[in-house]
Amino acid sequence: MEAGRRKIRFIPFIWMFLGGICAWVVAECISNNSADEYVDYYGSDVFKNAVSVAETSVAVLHALDQSPHVSCSPEDLEAMRRIVFVVPLLADVGRLREGELACTGVWGTFATPVAMPPISRVIGVNAATLWRGASGVVRGDLAADMASFGDSVVMTEASAFARYRDPAERLAALVLTSDGSYVYQAFGETYGLSGILGQSSRWYHFARRRVFSHCDDNIDVCVVATYAAPTPLETAPLDFLLVLAGGMTAGGCIGLWHARLYGESRSWRQKLQRALDNNRLTVHYQPIIRLSDSTLCGAEALVRLVDFDGTLIPPDQFIPAAEASGVVEQITRRVVKRAFSDMGPRLSADRDFYLSINVSSDDILNRDFLGFLDNETKARGVSPGQVALELTERSTASPERLTRAMEEFSRNGYQFLIDDFGTGYSSLSYIARMPISGIKIDRMFTQALDQPSVGAVIVSKVCELAAALKVTLICEGVETKAQATILANIYPDICAQGFLIGRPMPVERFSRTFPVASRFRWHQDGAA
Ligand SMILES: Nc1nc2c(ncn2[C@@H]2O[C@@H]3COP(=O)(O)O[C@H]4[C@@H](O)[C@H](n5cnc6c(=O)[nH]c(N)nc65)O[C@@H]4COP(=O)(O)O[C@H]3[C@H]2O)c(=O)[nH]1
């Protein structure tokens, strides 16, 4: 008991914690998303520029290679000068002779060819040669990236990547080959970046280092850019704390609601258990008559919980809690025992009279219940054929399982009635396959009978269905003579249950009001 109370007290805190975690996850995802946008923007810019430089260099090398002019001839120098003039990404273009630079578009022909520095890399099928940051080739103070193909060489303008040299805080990028073995350009703190080529962050990846990586399809140029994203607490501490507080508050509210529901169901469970232990469940009986001849055909057993002050609590208030907490099976057994003890003599005296008992699908699916029912009927001398089990149409159990279980009860002689027909969602095809002997039309349709509404149409359709299925039809909630008259006209064989005939009552009153072989003349007042 104490443990249960302590558990209830913890529920809101657990939900608060969960709410806080959810809020934190949401804040992280939002922050990841904007950090990814940032690194994508930066990485794409570097990538576009790198591809543009590479494509331009390749195109110029290709053009020089195809040139009809004699290398370093005045026409060749003129053509190279024009290239340097129109291609701002290139600082100079020139010609090699025996591995040395013989002339360039800017400097013309050298009196003494300039020695080339050691090669950084040879790439591609056609063996283009690359130099990274080569200095002292033309001007001692300038370090340029160079590429050569055949006897042509291009020198990249130093300013081509200038704007990336000092990236914003936490940003870094590498321009490299797709196998990661050669780095064209590096910006910022790039240690370990080549190892993550091919990975890209998504908003749902939880990592502080956000990654952009992309390779060109035609040229062997890739870019890996990273952003060491700050935590949401660093970027927007107030917003983050507000989101966290919101999450915890929402979690706390859900927790309070959950604790209340849990407390209610726990208190109902305890209340019901105490009522069972103290024998404070009682059963009332509501008469059911056949309208055609006014004979009493049966009675429905309806459970009530007697509160400590003697007031009767109707089943609608505790049966759902009993079903949810698993106490319903104990209640059903108690009702069965009580109803057989109350109505046993009546059932033996009047073999045409039946007693209907509400059961839940859990009762029917419980293998022991059939044995229990058999023992009780035997002990009280009740014929199973006079016992109708009312199963609500709103049952959530699997129809196949339920049908199989119902068949076992049916084999032992018990009848089944589908209660509250028309309010559930079960398919008619299932109902048609279930071993049922009767349908009870819900009172909401009955009460619409003497009003112009679709209720009357539905009732007459259900009557047709009952006739087709060859099952008994019982109409619940018959309160007026007008309703009874309409029903008797639509379906003469119909049975009626409702305040017009009698409210649920204790067994003593039931026996007094409806003695064996009595008739209830509903078109006159009172029982006869
Ligand atoms: N307005 C109006 N109401 C009428 C009229 N005639 C009968 N009623 C009420 O309609 C309900 C009929 O029972 P139900 O459809 O089986 O509906 C039952 C049944 O589904 C459930 N129930 C009752 N006893 C048991 C039980 O022992 N076990 C289980 N599992 N459920 C039970 O509780 C429901 C409510 O039972 P009650 O409160 O006794 O309410 C009863 C009855 O008092 C009428 O002319 N007008």
Ligand as a Chemical Component Dictionary entry (heavy atoms), coordinates in Angstrom:
data_LIG
# 
_chem_comp.id                   LIG 
_chem_comp.type                 NON-POLYMER 
_chem_comp.pdbx_formal_charge   0 
_chem_comp.three_letter_code    LIG 
# 
loop_
_chem_comp_atom.comp_id 
_chem_comp_atom.atom_id 
_chem_comp_atom.alt_atom_id 
_chem_comp_atom.type_symbol 
_chem_comp_atom.charge 
_chem_comp_atom.model_Cartn_x 
_chem_comp_atom.model_Cartn_y 
_chem_comp_atom.model_Cartn_z 
_chem_comp_atom.pdbx_ordinal 
LIG N1  N1  N 0 -32.510 4.938  -19.370 1  
LIG C1  C1  C 0 -32.941 3.675  -19.242 2  
LIG N2  N2  N 0 -32.080 2.736  -18.791 3  
LIG C2  C2  C 0 -32.543 1.476  -18.702 4  
LIG C3  C3  C 0 -33.854 1.111  -19.050 5  
LIG N3  N3  N 0 -33.997 -0.207 -18.841 6  
LIG C4  C4  C 0 -32.816 -0.663 -18.380 7  
LIG N4  N4  N 0 -31.936 0.351  -18.278 8  
LIG C5  C5  C 0 -30.553 0.264  -17.838 9  
LIG O1  O1  O 0 -29.794 -0.228 -18.924 10 
LIG C6  C6  C 0 -28.778 -1.110 -18.467 11 
LIG C7  C7  C 0 -28.961 -2.405 -19.135 12 
LIG O2  O2  O 0 -27.889 -3.217 -18.970 13 
LIG P1  P1  P 0 -26.762 -3.433 -20.033 14 
LIG O3  O3  O 0 -27.117 -2.903 -21.369 15 
LIG O4  O4  O 0 -26.410 -4.870 -19.965 16 
LIG O5  O5  O 0 -25.582 -2.536 -19.463 17 
LIG C8  C8  C 0 -25.003 -2.871 -18.280 18 
LIG C9  C9  C 0 -23.845 -3.836 -18.424 19 
LIG O6  O6  O 0 -23.145 -3.566 -19.640 20 
LIG C10 C10 C 0 -22.964 -3.454 -17.269 21 
LIG N5  N5  N 0 -23.176 -4.439 -16.207 22 
LIG C11 C11 C 0 -24.186 -4.525 -15.338 23 
LIG N6  N6  N 0 -23.997 -5.588 -14.523 24 
LIG C12 C12 C 0 -22.840 -6.193 -14.911 25 
LIG C13 C13 C 0 -22.104 -7.346 -14.479 26 
LIG O7  O7  O 0 -22.503 -8.086 -13.560 27 
LIG N7  N7  N 0 -20.922 -7.640 -15.141 28 
LIG C14 C14 C 0 -20.485 -6.894 -16.169 29 
LIG N8  N8  N 0 -19.356 -7.241 -16.778 30 
LIG N9  N9  N 0 -21.152 -5.813 -16.607 31 
LIG C15 C15 C 0 -22.321 -5.452 -15.986 32 
LIG O8  O8  O 0 -23.353 -2.201 -16.800 33 
LIG C16 C16 C 0 -24.310 -1.658 -17.711 34 
LIG C17 C17 C 0 -25.219 -0.707 -17.012 35 
LIG O9  O9  O 0 -26.009 -1.370 -16.115 36 
LIG P2  P2  P 0 -27.125 -0.584 -15.278 37 
LIG O10 O10 O 0 -26.561 0.687  -14.762 38 
LIG O11 O11 O 0 -27.692 -1.546 -14.337 39 
LIG O12 O12 O 0 -28.124 -0.180 -16.380 40 
LIG C18 C18 C 0 -28.960 -1.174 -16.955 41 
LIG C19 C19 C 0 -30.392 -0.753 -16.760 42 
LIG O13 O13 O 0 -30.637 -0.179 -15.505 43 
LIG C20 C20 C 0 -34.702 2.149  -19.555 44 
LIG O14 O14 O 0 -35.886 1.918  -19.894 45 
LIG N10 N10 N 0 -34.191 3.388  -19.642 46 
# 
loop_
_chem_comp_bond.comp_id 
_chem_comp_bond.atom_id_1 
_chem_comp_bond.atom_id_2 
_chem_comp_bond.value_order 
_chem_comp_bond.pdbx_ordinal 
LIG N1  C1  SING 1  
LIG C1  N2  DOUB 2  
LIG C1  N10 SING 3  
LIG N2  C2  SING 4  
LIG C2  C3  DOUB 5  
LIG C2  N4  SING 6  
LIG C3  N3  SING 7  
LIG C3  C20 SING 8  
LIG N3  C4  DOUB 9  
LIG C4  N4  SING 10 
LIG N4  C5  SING 11 
LIG C5  O1  SING 12 
LIG C5  C19 SING 13 
LIG O1  C6  SING 14 
LIG C6  C7  SING 15 
LIG C6  C18 SING 16 
LIG C7  O2  SING 17 
LIG O2  P1  SING 18 
LIG P1  O3  DOUB 19 
LIG P1  O4  SING 20 
LIG P1  O5  SING 21 
LIG O5  C8  SING 22 
LIG C8  C9  SING 23 
LIG C8  C16 SING 24 
LIG C9  O6  SING 25 
LIG C9  C10 SING 26 
LIG C10 N5  SING 27 
LIG C10 O8  SING 28 
LIG N5  C11 SING 29 
LIG N5  C15 SING 30 
LIG C11 N6  DOUB 31 
LIG N6  C12 SING 32 
LIG C12 C13 SING 33 
LIG C12 C15 DOUB 34 
LIG C13 O7  DOUB 35 
LIG C13 N7  SING 36 
LIG N7  C14 SING 37 
LIG C14 N8  SING 38 
LIG C14 N9  DOUB 39 
LIG N9  C15 SING 40 
LIG O8  C16 SING 41 
LIG C16 C17 SING 42 
LIG C17 O9  SING 43 
LIG O9  P2  SING 44 
LIG P2  O10 DOUB 45 
LIG P2  O11 SING 46 
LIG P2  O12 SING 47 
LIG O12 C18 SING 48 
LIG C18 C19 SING 49 
LIG C19 O13 SING 50 
LIG C20 O14 DOUB 51 
LIG C20 N10 SING 52 
# 
